[in-house]
Amino acid sequence: MQLKSRLALCAAVLCGAISCAQAHNIWLLPSSTVLSKAEWITVDAAVSNDMFFFNHVPLALDNLTVTAPDGSAVQPENAWRGKLRSVFDLNLTQTGTYRLAVVNSGLFASYKDKATGQPRRWRGTPEMFAAQVPTDALELRVTQSAGRVETFVTVGKPSAIKPTGQGLELVPVTHPNDLAQGEKATFVLQVDGKPAAGLGVAIALGGTRYRDKIDEIKTTTDAAGQFSVTWPAAGMYWIDADTKDDKTSLPQVKERRLFYVGTFEVLP
């Protein structure tokens, strides 16, 4: 499992401007994940070559959702998209855990135009497919992709995180804002609300730009979709998993690719 090769297609779907041949890391990075009282935070979002370092393109925030502890939606403020990163602020007023997620899904198609024989590429939703992709397209290949990029922030006392039951997602056993160096944390990965057994998971500490080796931690989910990690050091960690199945939205699509990326802060 190569840290920089896992998400080539996923990055293309997320930012809409990256070739599928490229490979980069996708992430959300909050200024703080544990707050003692109501405060503002700032969140960076990017697609990068090095973990948590701005050196490629911004992550699109079109499908950003912020869920408050009571389940209500929180609107980001001061959203801005630059050349290398996107940024937004959040005013966190409730006690409990907030879930910040960019959730994307869509189709990617490649085919040849019947009249000219020229290759074509298309991205869009299942609803757009019939209207925009010719029914007589030659050598049609369609892939469905669904991904979640997320992080968690807690104000005061941590609260429960309700799974969505959609796509590939992480369900905490250990609370994601209660992580400490040298301690073991346990999580469950699910696909559409069911355990994702035998799924490879990659875990990496940020600051890869300043290390000769990525020092990636690799593990695999058990029959219940569960995996554990003992944190070797304090810092911001990136967790990545992906899989594929045949549970697609259209009969023309034979494969669905799913991925999950999470940012977790481990304290000393």
C-alpha positions in Angstrom: 0.0 0.0 0.0 1.8 3.1 -1.2 0.9 6.3 0.6 1.0 8.4 -2.6 -0.5 6.0 -5.0 -3.8 5.1 -3.3 -5.9 8.0 -4.2 -5.2 8.9 -7.9 -8.7 8.4 -9.1 -10.2 9.7 -5.9 -8.2 12.9 -6.1 -9.5 13.4 -9.6 -13.1 13.0 -8.5 -12.6 15.3 -5.5 -11.0 18.3 -7.1 -12.1 17.8 -10.7 -8.8 19.0 -12.1 -6.3 16.2 -11.5 -5.4 13.6 -14.0 -6.1 10.0 -13.0 -2.4 9.2 -13.6 -1.3 11.5 -10.8 -1.1 10.4 -7.2 -1.5 12.7 -4.2 -2.7 12.8 -0.6 -6.0 14.4 0.4 -6.7 15.9 3.8 -8.5 18.2 6.1 -6.3 19.8 8.9 -8.0 21.6 11.8 -6.0 24.1 13.8 -7.2 22.3 17.0 -9.2 19.1 17.6 -9.7 19.4 21.4 -11.0 22.6 22.9 -11.9 23.2 26.6 -14.5 25.8 25.7 -16.4 27.3 22.8 -13.9 28.8 20.3 -13.2 29.4 16.7 -11.0 27.1 14.7 -9.5 27.3 11.2 -9.3 24.3 8.8 -6.9 23.8 5.9 -7.9 21.5 3.0 -5.5 20.4 0.3 -4.3 17.8 -2.1 -0.6 17.5 -1.6 2.6 15.6 -2.4 3.7 15.7 1.3 1.5 15.0 4.2 -0.1 18.2 5.7 2.1 20.4 3.5 0.7 22.7 0.9 2.5 22.0 -2.4 0.0 20.9 -5.0 -3.6 22.1 -5.3 -6.5 23.1 -3.0 -9.2 20.6 -2.0 -12.6 21.6 -3.3 -15.1 22.3 -0.5 -18.3 22.1 -2.6 -19.5 19.0 -0.7 -18.3 20.0 2.8 -20.6 19.3 5.6 -20.1 20.2 9.3 -22.3 18.3 11.8 -22.7 19.7 15.3 -23.0 17.5 18.4 -26.8 17.9 18.3 -27.0 16.7 14.6 -27.6 20.2 13.2 -25.6 21.6 10.2 -23.0 24.3 10.9 -22.1 26.7 8.1 -18.4 27.4 7.6 -17.3 31.0 7.5 -14.6 32.9 5.7 -14.2 30.1 3.1 -11.4 30.8 0.7 -9.7 28.9 -2.1 -6.1 29.8 -3.0 -3.6 28.3 -5.4 -2.4 25.6 -3.0 -5.1 25.2 -0.3 -8.6 25.9 0.7 -9.4 27.4 4.1 -12.5 27.9 6.3 -13.3 29.0 9.8 -15.8 27.4 12.2 -17.4 28.9 15.3 -17.9 26.0 17.6 -20.4 26.9 20.3 -21.9 23.5 21.4 -20.3 21.1 23.9 -19.5 17.8 22.2 -18.0 16.4 19.0 -18.2 18.0 15.6 -17.8 16.0 12.4 -16.2 17.8 9.5 -16.4 15.9 6.2 -16.0 16.4 2.4 -18.2 13.6 0.9 -18.1 13.1 -2.9 -19.6 10.5 -5.2 -19.8 10.3 -9.0 -19.0 8.6 -12.2 -16.0 8.6 -14.5 -16.3 7.4 -18.1 -13.9 7.0 -21.0 -15.1 6.1 -24.5 -14.5 6.8 -28.2 -16.9 9.0 -30.2 -18.6 6.8 -32.8 -18.5 9.5 -35.5 -14.9 10.6 -35.2 -13.2 7.8 -33.2 -11.7 10.4 -30.9 -11.3 9.4 -27.2 -13.5 11.2 -24.8 -13.6 11.5 -21.0 -16.6 12.5 -18.8 -17.2 13.0 -15.1 -20.6 13.5 -13.5 -23.5 12.0 -11.5 -25.6 9.0 -12.4 -28.5 11.5 -13.1 -26.3 13.2 -15.7 -25.0 10.1 -17.4 -27.9 9.3 -19.7 -28.2 12.9 -21.0 -24.5 13.5 -21.5 -22.9 10.2 -22.6 -23.9 8.9 -26.0 -25.8 5.6 -26.0 -23.7 4.5 -29.1 -20.3 5.4 -27.5 -17.6 2.9 -28.4 -15.3 1.1 -25.9 -17.3 2.7 -23.0 -15.8 2.1 -19.6 -17.5 3.6 -16.5 -16.3 3.6 -12.9 -18.3 4.8 -9.9 -16.4 6.5 -7.1 -17.4 7.5 -3.6 -15.1 9.0 -0.9 -15.1 10.6 2.5 -12.4 12.9 3.8 -13.0 13.9 7.4 -11.8 15.0 10.8 -13.4 15.5 14.3 -13.2 18.3 16.8 -14.5 18.2 20.4 -15.5 21.1 22.6 -15.5 20.1 26.3 -16.8 16.6 26.7 -16.7 14.2 23.8 -20.0 13.0 22.4 -21.1 10.0 20.3 -20.6 10.0 16.6 -23.5 8.6 14.6 -22.6 6.6 11.5 -24.3 7.6 8.2 -24.4 4.0 6.9 -23.3 5.2 3.4 -20.1 4.4 1.6 -16.9 3.5 3.3 -16.7 5.2 6.7 -15.0 4.9 10.1 -17.0 4.1 13.2 -15.0 4.9 16.4 -14.7 2.5 19.3 -12.1 4.7 20.8 -13.2 8.3 20.5 -11.2 10.1 17.8 -10.5 13.1 20.1 -9.3 10.9 23.0 -6.0 9.6 21.5 -2.7 9.6 23.3 0.9 8.6 22.5 1.7 5.0 23.6 -2.0 4.1 23.9 -4.0 1.8 21.7 -7.0 3.0 19.8 -9.6 0.9 18.1 -11.9 1.7 15.1 -14.3 -0.1 12.8 -14.6 0.4 9.1 -17.9 -0.2 7.4 -19.2 -0.2 3.9 -22.9 0.9 3.7 -23.3 0.2 7.4 -21.8 -3.3 7.3 -18.4 -4.4 8.6 -15.6 -4.2 6.0 -13.6 -7.3 6.7 -10.1 -7.9 5.4 -9.6 -4.2 4.4 -6.0 -2.8 4.3 -5.5 0.3 6.3 -2.5 2.8 6.1 -1.6 5.1 8.9 1.0 7.8 8.7 2.3 10.6 11.0 2.4 14.1 9.3 5.7 15.8 8.5 6.7 13.3 5.8 8.5 16.1 4.0 11.1 16.1 6.8 11.7 12.3 7.0 13.7 10.0 4.7 11.0 7.3 5.2 7.3 7.7 5.5 7.2 5.1 8.3 3.7 4.0 7.3 1.8 1.8 9.7 -0.1 -1.0 7.9 -2.9 -3.1 9.4 -5.9 -5.0 8.2 -9.5 -5.1 9.5 -10.7 -8.3 11.1 -14.0 -10.1 10.5 -15.9 -7.4 12.3 -14.3 -4.6 10.3 -12.2 -3.7 13.3 -8.6 -2.5 13.5 -6.3 -1.1 16.2 -3.2 1.0 16.4 -0.9 2.0 19.2 0.3 5.5 18.5 4.2 5.7 18.4 4.4 9.5 18.8 2.2 12.5 19.3 1.1 14.5 16.3 -1.4 14.7 13.4 -2.0 11.3 11.7 -3.5 10.4 8.4 -5.6 7.2 8.1 -6.4 5.9 4.6 -8.4 2.9 3.4 -10.1 1.9 0.1 -11.9 -0.9 -1.5 -14.1 -1.7 -4.4 -17.3 -3.7 -5.1 -20.1 -4.2 -7.7 -22.8 -2.2 -5.9 -23.2 0.4 -8.5 -26.0 2.9 -9.4 -26.2 2.0 -13.1 -26.1 -1.2 -15.1 -23.4 0.2 -17.3 -21.1 0.5 -14.3 -19.4 -2.7 -13.2 -17.3 -1.4 -10.4 -17.6 1.0 -7.5 -14.5 2.3 -5.8 -14.7 3.6 -2.3 -12.2 5.4 -0.1 -11.9 6.9 3.3 -9.4 9.4 4.6 -9.3 10.8 8.2 -7.1 13.2 10.1 -6.6 12.4 13.8 -4.6 14.3 16.4 -2.6 12.2 19.0 -1.6 14.1 22.1 1.4 13.5 24.3 
